[in-house]
């Protein structure tokens, strides 16, 4: 029996890629940048399976171009690049890679929080530029974490894990979410507050909400106006959760102390964007899950999801499991 045709839209780590290459007739896009739209549609035409990234838009146009498609395996926990409802209407299972990146992403969110609070990026630049002449009592003073209030917007897996790390610094945990978390309140002493109170009370605010119409520009000009001038904002969720120009204006005016952004809108942020000119903006290229173990685990999970879908089985991480209910 011939192997099923599969298109993998980027090179992924070996632990998953080897599984895919050995079990399917796979084409792997080799460029660092995603395939152009026309190429993506053309490559998908004869495929039974796709392994996609957040940069690959999977919608009705794609499904029309790939009439034999049996499964879409997204190499990410997020899936706002995929029209899951359109896939469900066509009987195509869609999968993601949750769980395996929780702790790594939480580690990195807390890394950004600490680095922005203590001005690590500025210190590195200062030393590299030859400005470090002596110890100075006023040099690069930052914000303390110990005993501060950590606000969590969205206390799902990753938000909870970030809150756990905050407890290790004796931080007071407050949160806002569409659903209250009894676990966070019981285990971490977290306190549920309204969004406005979250903004007003947080010394550090870490964003972990999914991207949806309700969370688009969750942090906008009005939200920033409620925050403390000493506050630090961290975003490891999705870029459009933060209004880019609003955060630029707030940082420029020193309306808040600092922001650390692993994700941006647009993404990537153009190299000449004014945000890069601000010392109190720490911007990194979407690397919260970028550890060797985590990225390999994501690849393996994506491969398992893909192969299950090709075989007509319910994938381990199916976003539309109703397709398999009888």
C-alpha positions in Angstrom: 0.0 0.0 0.0 1.5 3.4 -1.0 2.3 5.8 1.8 0.0 8.8 2.3 1.3 12.1 1.0 2.0 14.7 3.7 3.2 18.3 3.6 5.2 19.6 6.6 5.3 23.4 6.4 8.7 23.8 8.2 11.6 21.6 9.4 10.6 20.4 12.9 12.8 18.6 15.4 14.0 15.1 14.6 12.1 13.1 17.2 8.8 13.9 15.4 10.1 14.4 11.9 11.7 10.9 11.7 8.3 9.4 12.6 6.6 11.3 9.8 9.3 10.6 7.2 9.3 6.8 8.0 5.6 6.4 7.9 4.5 8.8 5.1 5.5 10.2 1.7 6.3 13.5 3.2 7.6 16.8 1.7 9.2 19.1 4.2 9.5 22.8 3.4 13.1 23.7 4.0 13.1 27.5 4.1 13.1 29.4 7.4 10.2 31.5 6.2 6.8 29.9 5.7 5.7 28.7 2.2 4.0 31.4 0.2 0.3 31.1 0.1 0.1 29.9 -3.5 2.8 27.3 -2.8 1.0 26.1 0.3 -2.2 25.6 -1.6 -0.4 23.8 -4.4 1.5 21.5 -2.1 -1.7 20.6 -0.1 -3.6 19.7 -3.2 -2.7 16.0 -3.2 -2.0 15.6 0.5 -3.8 13.5 3.0 -2.1 15.2 5.9 -0.6 18.6 6.9 1.7 19.6 9.7 1.3 23.3 10.1 2.6 26.2 12.2 0.9 29.3 13.5 2.1 31.2 10.5 0.1 28.9 8.1 -3.5 29.9 7.5 -5.8 26.9 7.2 -9.3 27.9 6.0 -12.0 27.1 3.5 -9.7 28.1 0.6 -7.1 25.6 1.8 -9.7 22.9 2.2 -11.0 23.5 -1.3 -7.5 23.1 -2.6 -7.0 19.8 -0.8 -10.0 17.6 -1.4 -8.2 14.5 -0.1 -7.2 16.0 3.2 -7.7 13.7 6.2 -6.0 15.6 9.1 -4.3 18.8 10.1 -1.7 18.6 12.8 -0.7 22.0 14.2 2.7 22.2 15.7 1.6 24.6 18.5 -0.7 24.7 21.4 -2.6 27.6 19.9 -4.7 27.2 16.8 -6.1 30.6 15.9 -4.5 30.0 12.4 -7.0 27.3 11.7 -10.7 27.5 11.0 -11.7 24.5 13.2 -15.4 24.9 12.4 -14.7 24.8 8.6 -12.6 21.7 9.2 -15.3 20.1 11.3 -17.9 20.7 8.5 -15.7 18.8 6.2 -15.0 16.0 8.6 -11.3 16.8 9.0 -9.8 16.4 12.5 -7.6 19.2 13.7 -5.0 18.7 16.4 -2.6 20.8 18.5 0.3 20.1 21.0 -0.9 21.1 24.5 0.7 20.2 27.8 4.2 19.5 26.7 5.2 23.2 26.6 3.5 24.3 29.8 6.5 24.3 32.2 8.9 25.6 29.6 6.7 28.5 28.6 6.0 29.3 32.3 9.8 29.3 32.9 10.3 31.8 30.1 7.4 34.0 31.1 9.0 34.3 34.5 12.4 34.9 33.0 11.0 37.8 31.0 9.3 39.1 34.1 12.5 39.1 36.1 14.7 40.4 33.2 12.3 43.4 32.6 12.0 44.1 36.3 15.7 44.2 36.9 16.6 45.8 33.5 18.9 42.9 32.4 18.7 43.8 28.8 19.6 47.4 29.5 22.5 46.3 31.7 23.9 44.1 29.0 23.7 46.9 26.5 25.3 49.3 29.0 28.2 47.1 29.6 28.8 46.1 25.9 28.7 49.8 25.0 31.7 50.5 27.3 29.6 52.7 29.6 30.3 50.7 32.8 33.0 52.8 34.6 32.2 52.0 38.2 29.6 50.8 40.7 26.9 53.5 41.0 24.2 53.8 43.7 21.7 55.1 41.1 22.6 52.8 38.3 19.9 50.8 36.6 17.5 50.5 39.5 14.6 48.1 39.0 11.6 46.6 40.7 11.6 43.9 43.4 9.7 40.7 42.8 9.8 39.4 46.4 6.4 40.2 48.1 5.0 42.0 45.0 1.6 41.3 43.5 1.6 39.1 40.5 -1.5 39.4 38.3 -2.4 36.5 35.9 -4.7 37.1 33.0 -6.0 33.7 32.1 -5.1 31.0 34.7 -5.1 27.9 32.5 -2.2 25.5 32.5 0.5 28.1 31.7 -1.0 30.9 33.8 -1.2 28.5 36.8 2.4 27.4 36.3 3.6 31.1 36.3 1.6 31.7 39.5 3.4 28.7 41.1 6.7 30.3 40.3 5.5 33.6 41.7 4.7 31.8 45.0 8.3 30.8 45.2 9.1 34.5 45.4 6.5 35.1 48.1 4.4 37.0 45.6 0.7 37.7 46.2 -1.3 36.1 43.4 -4.4 37.7 41.8 -6.1 36.6 38.6 -8.9 37.2 36.2 -10.4 34.5 33.9 -13.7 33.7 32.3 -13.9 30.8 34.8 -12.8 30.9 38.4 -10.0 28.4 39.4 -10.8 26.6 42.6 -7.4 24.9 42.3 -5.5 28.2 42.1 -7.4 29.7 45.0 -6.9 26.6 47.2 -3.3 25.7 46.3 -1.8 29.1 45.7 -4.0 31.4 47.7 -4.8 33.2 44.5 -7.6 35.8 44.6 -10.1 36.3 41.8 -10.5 40.0 40.8 -12.2 41.9 38.0 -10.2 42.8 35.0 -10.0 46.4 36.1 -8.8 45.4 39.6 -6.3 43.1 38.0 -4.9 46.1 36.1 -4.9 48.4 39.1 -3.4 46.0 41.7 -0.8 44.1 39.7 2.9 45.0 40.2 3.6 42.4 37.5 1.0 41.3 34.9 1.5 38.2 32.9 -0.9 37.5 30.0 -2.0 33.9 29.2 -5.3 34.4 27.5 -6.1 32.7 24.1 -6.6 35.0 21.2 -10.3 35.5 20.5 -12.6 38.4 19.7 -13.0 39.0 23.4 -9.3 39.1 24.1 -8.2 41.1 21.0 -6.4 44.2 22.4 -7.1 43.0 25.9 -4.4 45.4 26.8 -5.2 48.7 25.1 -4.9 52.4 25.9 -7.6 52.3 28.5 -6.2 49.2 30.2 -2.7 50.7 30.4 -4.1 53.9 31.9 -5.3 51.8 34.9 -1.9 50.2 35.6 0.7 51.3 38.1 3.6 53.5 36.9 5.9 50.8 38.4 4.1 47.9 36.7 5.8 45.4 34.4 3.7 43.7 31.7 4.7 40.3 30.2 3.0 38.8 27.1 3.7 35.2 26.1 0.2 34.5 24.8 -0.6 36.0 21.4 0.6 39.3 19.9 -2.8 40.9 19.1 -3.8 40.5 22.8 -1.7 43.7 23.2 -2.3 46.9 21.2 1.2 47.5 19.9 1.0 51.3 19.5 -0.8 51.7 22.8 2.0 49.9 24.6 4.6 51.9 22.7 3.0 55.2 23.8 2.6 54.0 27.4 6.3 52.9 27.6 7.5 56.0 25.9 5.6 58.2 28.4 6.8 56.0 31.3 3.2 55.3 32.1 4.3 51.8 33.1 7.8 50.7 34.1 8.5 48.1 31.5 7.1 45.5 29.1 8.5 42.2 28.0 7.0 40.7 24.8 7.7 37.3 23.4 4.9 37.8 20.9 4.0 40.9 18.9 1.5 42.3 16.5 2.5 42.2 13.7 4.8 39.2 14.1 7.7 39.5 13.5 7.8 43.1 14.5 9.6 45.1 11.7 13.2 45.8 12.6 12.5 49.6 12.4 9.5 49.6 14.6 9.7 52.4 17.3 9.2 49.8 20.1 12.8 48.7 19.6 14.0 52.2 20.4 12.7 52.1 24.0 15.0 50.9 26.8 12.0 49.7 28.8 10.7 47.4 26.0 12.2 43.9 26.0 11.3 42.1 22.8 12.3 38.5 21.9 11.3 36.4 18.8 8.6 34.1 20.1 10.9 31.6 21.9 8.9 30.8 25.1 8.8 27.1 24.2 12.2 27.0 22.7 14.0 24.3 24.7 15.4 21.2 23.1 13.2 18.8 25.1 10.0 20.8 24.7 10.3 21.4 20.9 11.1 17.7 20.4 8.2 16.7 22.5 5.9 19.0 20.5 7.3 17.5 17.3 6.6 13.9 18.5 3.1 14.8 19.6 2.4 16.5 16.2 3.6 13.3 14.5 1.4 11.1 16.7 -1.6 13.3 16.0 -0.9 13.2 12.2 -0.4 9.5 12.0 -3.5 8.7 14.0 -5.6 11.0 11.8 -4.2 9.4 8.6 -5.2 6.0 10.0 -8.7 7.1 10.8 -8.2 7.0 14.5 -9.0 9.8 16.9 -5.7 11.7 17.4 -4.5 12.1 21.0 -5.1 15.9 20.9 -8.1 16.4 18.7 -9.7 19.8 18.8 -12.9 18.5 17.2 -13.5 15.1 18.8 -17.2 15.2 17.9 -16.1 13.8 14.6 -15.4 10.5 16.3 -18.5 10.2 18.4 -21.1 7.8 17.1 
